[in-house]
Amino acid sequence: MKKLARKIKKLSKLLLDYRRVLIAFSGGLDSTYLTIMAARILGRKNVLAVIARSPTYPKSEFRLARKILQSYRIPYRLIYSREIDNKKFCANTYRRCFYCKDELLKKISAIARKNKMVVCLGVNFSDLSDFRPGHQAIKKWQAKIPLAESRMTKEDIRQHSRLWQLPTADKPPQACLASRIPFYQPISREKLRRIEIAEDFLRQLGFCQIRVRDHDTIARIEIDPKEFRKIISQNIREKICRKLARHWKHITLDLAGYQPGVFNPQ
């Protein structure tokens, strides 16, 4: 606990040094924790959360993000991110995340300059060891990553979020919908939309950690193996097949279960 306290102290000092912050807000564990921490340290008037709407960002996540900000009375602004109009992003190379983050940071950096704020992102220390081409865009735009700089890991953030009883303390990790499409298979609005529909439907059935991977005519469902018994029960299985068959020819279950970053280069 002392080690975590030192990290929190470091984070607080960084935020105080920034004085006024604009935070890219998704409603996930990291951005929620960072935003509420900043509001407590700097006061709400010195914090602006920005939610970027995009076909890669599920509508259910947008609604949740806005609800969190409203419940904590934190000022926020909505923008539209247009990475889907970028041919390089849609080509879905290993630099896909760079083009997405570059588009986001270009827009929020302009807002930050106008309001004399420092751009901050909810990147934690654990993220630095993962495959994240978007970090190149962070360097390009000189955005700050105070969670990582204070060496706060994903588990540190969960622990402190639980202590503060934040609504995202136990929220499963999320990723943009484009991550469901294998690299070098083109991204389109239609693919993103059908993935969103499928994952929303599975959540309505009570599944928690979900990915629906899009392999053109095949939907590959990844869930926690503990939920296999439920998904193969006749009633649930038939509901899923009827719903997803509107969008894919074959509906499959990955026996390996949920695998984060499964398409990342080895």
C-alpha positions, 0 to 999 in steps of 0.5 A: 500500500505504501508503494501505491501511495508513493505513486499517487503522490507522484501522480498528484504532483504531475497534475499540479504541475500541469495546472489545467488539463484536457483529458481524452475520455472513453469511460474506461478504467484508466481515463475515468480514474485519471479524470476524477483524480484530476478533478479532485486535485485541480478542481473541476473548473480546471479539467475538461474531458473530451469524448470522441465519437466515431464508428470505432467507438461503441454507442453503449460506451459513449452513453456510459462515458457521458453518464459518468461525467455528468454524475461527477459534474465534470465539464466535457465536450463532444467531438467527432473523430474521422479516422474512418475517412483516412484510407491509411487507417482503413487499410488496417496495417500495423500502424492502424492505431497510429492513424487513429490516435493521430486524428484524435490528438490533432483535434484535442490539441487544438482545443487544448491550445485554445483553452491553455490546457495540457493534453493528457491520456489515460495510458498506464504503466502496464500499457508501455510493454504492450504493442501500441503504435498509437504511442508514436502519435502521443510523442508526435503531439507531445501529450502527457501520460501521467499514469504511466509517468507515475508508474501506475499499473492497471492493477494499481488503478483498479485498487485505488478505483475500488477504494474510491468506489468508482463505477469503472473499478471492475470494468473489463478492458475495452478496445476500439472496434477496429481491433476485432478485424485482423490486420490487413483486412480492410476496415469499413463502417459496415464491418464496425457496425455489425461487430457492435451489434453482435457484441451489444447483443451478447452483453444483453444475454449476460456475457461480460468479457466479449470480443466478436472477431470479424473474419469476412464471412465468419464471426469468431466469438471470444468469451471467458471459458467459464461462460462456455456452458451458458453459450452452448445451451440450446436456447442461448446458442439458437438466439445468437445464431439467429441474430448473427446470421444476419451478418455472417455466414458462419458463427463460431466459438473460439475454444481458447476463450477471450484473448486480448491483442490476439491479432498483434504481431508476435 
